[in-house]
């Protein structure tokens, strides 16, 4: 197996080489375990892309908002210290497994913000009391509650107070209030679940990642999960025969057992949000996304997404919502060959269907 086949297989497992076997946003997120969503609106597009369907019956931005409002998707700090979409069924075991490690990564900032363990636990109790009974509050409102109890709760300090409460399974996302995010009690948004043995949780995480992101390496998973390589070795040992490995140029790649060779349409275009799992799920093997090194020395304008041609990074894109249309500004590293032009328009039309407006493409060289 060579690099090209590795990345073809990967495109399929992440749901870009064809729709996943999923019919709801929650099933897409559950496939991955967690989906990075620090930028809420683009992250919804990343989920919708995996559901496929014709432009006329595509999942829309409003559909994702409804799923989020109904609690089918939750948003919290888990894995790396950043926002992720997770499902109610997965949030508790993932937090139990990864929160100690994320707390370690946050420890410096807790000290910088003068937040010791006693104060953090007190603030978590105050927040829990304030949210009880479905009383969903915005970040600013939570800060005001804490201030009334004599706790300085502004800026980055408030962010780490809330992050601690998330990691301790006290709070998670509530429904949007207009354009503002709210917090809710986790106990009111996700069912209670029996705790998993740590080794069982590690095995579940390892299987989930390599099934949804493979072929990938242990270092990729360590980056994605924030867990140590020693932890992941335990998980791999416990994963049994659900996974298989292959060595390519001295690097070991893991994937679901029995994965078949993948066929990829090299003229297909994908408009990915900047934090799509295909992009941020890897560190050691991220080079597979640019085998021709087309991005070296390229001018990277501020943009909100990455354009893929087949399996490879080929450009960047950003959107501008206007009255009656969405304009997609496309920047290409190399001229787009004629055979891929219909694919670009198809990708633009898919995004237009998602936001409910016809799409206009404006393409240029980077």
Protein Blocks (a to p, Z undefined) as FASTA:
>chain_A
ZZklmmmmmmmmnopnoccddfbfklmmmmnopacfkbmmlmmmmmmmmngpafklcccf
klmmmmmmnomaccddehjaddddddfklmmmmmmmmmmmmmmmmmmmmmmnopafklmm
mmmmmmmmmmgghiacdfklmmmmmmmnopacehjllmmmmmmmmmnomaccdddehjac
cdddfklmbccdddddfklmmmmmmmmmmmmmmccdfklmmmmnopafklmmmmmmmnmm
mbccddeehiacdddehiacddddfkbccdddfkbfklmmpfklmmmmmmnopmgopacd
ddfbdcdehjbcfbdcdddddehiacdddddfbdcdfklmmmmmmmmmmmmmmnopacdd
ddddZZ
